[in-house]
Amino acid sequence: MFKNLMTIILLFVSILTGCSQQVTNTYEGNWEGKLANANTLNFNLVIKESSANSYELTIKNPETTIKEKLVLTSDKRLKGSIDDDIHFDLSFTQDKTAITGYVKSGILMYHVTLQKTNGGTYSGVWNIFMVDNLQSQTMYLGVESNEDNSFATYPFFGDQRFTGTWVNSSKKEGDALVSRDYKTGLRFNAKLLEDTIALEILLGKQVVTVVNLKRSDIDLSSIQPSGLNSQSINKPVILNDGWATANTADVGVRTASLSKLIDEVNKKALPNTHSVLIAKEGKLVFETYFDGHNPNISHDQRSASKSISSAMIGIAIEDKILTGVDQKLYDFIPQDFQYTKDPLKAKINFEDLLTMSSGLDVDGAASENNYQSSDNWLKTTLEAKMVQEPGAGANYGSANPYLLGVSLDQKLASPLELYMEEKLFAPLGITNYIIQTENTATTPYFGGGMYLTPRDMLKFGQLYLDQGKWKGKQIISESWVAASFKKYRRLQDVKDKNEYGYLWWHKNYNIGDKKIASIEARGAGGQYICVIPELKAVVVITSGNYRSRKLLQQPENIIEQYVLPAIVE
């Protein structure tokens, strides 16, 4: 009887599973709807004291209010969490006029500032999608079935200034497909109704909006950037961010080629160019944005932020937290991973990592795609084989700076992001930025992925042009700037075999019979910070060509064909 009962139960479960699978299959394809409000994913943060050492945090959008408790810790930090994904680590400024710090959500650390109001509360904004407001309220959902009969959901947004969600899996819970964006920490519950999908977007366990989706025949890969800006060659506006501005004519910059640049971008001849900025003789003289981008939007740096990682190593050496670039990597590796050490790996020092010369197999286990898809980045990277003697040759790979970040974090008494804020970002007046973490979701990733506004990218370039000074204050030592810009190796695995410094690229441009030398921070998709000492100039370009190898060198073409003709005498 028991055997017959089990057979009946298994048959019943099989029928239900089959029906469920069949029902879910009918939802495959693309779906489309509209967010109720352009500011739905811009959260107002308000903090007020509720009792001794305890504060109330209100998180609010046009549809939802969330209240959480923050506690003032012994080290004078305001800390609290929404769930396991979303954490607040904040502190009062010295004069108590503001609260600053980080909202840690998903793999991102959003730097936020809350200003004191007349009522004694502190108020600010957390833009979880990086943009100041959505120019398109349309959103899409792709539903796909996998070979193992599971399903994947892919949320897309009509506002393409946001670089997108990273949803890597979905699971079925009752009548919903549930997923999480491990980039921003947002959760998505796609409730499967009769002929629609009700897509809940959640912050922690709290629904912050619901989007009703209907079937769509749109090809999601065809979604194009939207949003217009008025571009001009006039003097950039002053924004109280530390930049002095000037007319191009004041510093000898000619505008014909810059006007042509604007025309070519608007005609889509230079696709997905988001911004071009020029500083000459310490002044911002040209600033133009496209596809809805503006000075308030922090832009994905990809690997361009490797050069910021280099700066932090230099600062730590100056602070005597590190003794120098000859320090050995394995002096900083936790005991749990010392088993990976062998005679060759034991020789790897910080200069090898700074110059992409560690000898680790960057095409194998230490490749970005490999270690970033593993459960333990450090284990995978350190277990990679050695393909050459450390310092013998340079092959580009993100594992090298990643190991620098792991090493520096081991030596600091406070969190690495607080050290970065204190020593680099705050002195530069950089407030609107985001740090990407590595797989622990607690430590900044030195391999890339920060977000900075183009104006702040320009500041970082100007800092290096001015030998480590900003507004007369020495932030990075002059000797570190010189060491960073030195030519150590040629990158053997890139097309142009560029010479390479301490996580800085070298490039020569040809303008007529002149060769113009540039030292550059570079990131995938077209993110460039170009320091041109001969011309006392810094150029910043941001772009969105993340999926196009054909347009990989478009920023270099912009510099050579449009920017340099305007500023070369």
Steps between C-alpha positions, in 0.01 A plus 500: 500500500786738594663427164175576312450820700854619416438422133182710504679788677793492255259493206308795644824700554611412147170625355521823703863556400419437136204738513709762679774465241249523216337806654835669553600423141211714381673803656820463298589807296515873559273714715460877523354751746555839661625607841246719676749780565831617355642521853381160619859374534638820653467465875485792742693425820411679822673442834388633836602419854246283684686435829853494637729330245197400292372663181203444269569464128212564258539375142231638274402505135169631352326171581659351812647594836743272685616570855811345651712549811861624496729458799791727588792262556801546728705626204236772438347342191130471425431142395193300410361251247182437306582134444809289425553698176460867592710669769560858612839617626489876561659764722455863597735756352722673754278809511179288515354680196475179298503123515708317240589141429385199307186312415627150425251328271582195291862528389496882502593755763308821427658807656222724633482839671212610725493871586365632828162674467346778705297243690813321622455197274745398227378453144652370177439281194606148409482443124511122479507512117770771497285739292341812654158405356378262234451661158303196389259329738467199269639172622518156349527144624645213301390150608701203372496127573823313565598146399451379858135619490578799723421856396697821478361853516685803366378848601587777251437871529415748227743751652825361365716737705473237772744223406256223582411234751711189555238235567668161470222263605129477582297252696130425503317561826128431470369711213810725484844493344732646764841649424760734644725756334832427666633832369257741673345261752145557368268200493239420235186290546329433166146389590351300212137604453250396233633714215731741678797498733493713815868578560574594859829685562619459856755667724572226751160347572311824433322549166590848374296487179297266280517511119222337299652338192334392179645297215737686272650416163799728561851362443667584831841524333366783283423740788683825428609782732255787527521853628634816344739764625579841369866485402711808446858622489425778748668545837391216736288600797644528852350232726677566829693174462848651500532554126582844365368541146614706203413565138695292253645817346647602837739203493565484126258217417348514152140389468448391138590135560305496828187623322553227243536246782160598641342469156654158437383360835147633443499338155595167666827491309669456839240277666435484873731787588367630832729791585814684395675744735824698468699679769776734381741683726304389806161625376199313363457641148285246314221282634233328299260210567292275277213248528361660814822494701582802716749616766296342782514140377789283618624285213624142501881517482565133437880460501570874496472482880810276505697826496315606817612170653858593410454837672387329820810280506717812463312675781538196728876495435519871583306428822747217579217248510695330222878517481538509122438333166758231574279343768412140424138406427500193724588708806138621477317181405286346778629176652212303346648558154873471571488146359488657150848647543780347292856618422385712204192650666711583806688753284191704401524853641280808482685646202428182305130543578503872416660431161291193404815289533414251775540202267163359604307336217269785403340288227428211737382485860609859567302639207222740593225278361634200688564627850194728498276204421646294786371479856834614642688758296815495710529120499449480122749779429774366726460146370564620143817366342802719432582545133818701544741645756355801688613821332600324177215632286165676521160352415191703579269352762281616788631236740815707556333812647242279672784348704624851585162582653495177700850577628432860603178398673698254714718782637233757585344536843184655349298394191674565169215716367536738797870531427426580135247764605731663755816503289379554143133576440433749780817705427394517133145601593364184336168403659283346227671165451446126535754232587455147367596221739660166430321173566494542877268802444693670781833608346557747213604330177828645371455339157246763386131581500481826694255773397612865479351805334696620194596820684644292783687280251650822367603599855686174539686560174578860600638371832760298310571779252575730796746255659257371762354836604141623491432864583852529643464203737730199454276193492733254324876536526681646202734201501205259469360690201844481333531129578145434375565671168831324436504246215572153643377240253314456175168321527549191287136398470348825366487609138726807525748348748465816709768592749368482855561673833351434842149417368526787247513455120733689265392610154652724229265691272594640159391854418656599171872451545474519880488214747300578815556276802204413725484298822158343540258323733287275279183302550296262284221661302701819443585663834818710469686744725784640289778704660699696241787679680644663185171685442414560869173324424276222628232336286214280623277287280219274619317257273263205495658264248522209743405234247693622194862408434476693172460825696765414759733778386235762421616731786851500351354601164308782669816624669713483187246630246307761701651587839870532428448710183318747728776528761829432319670829421 
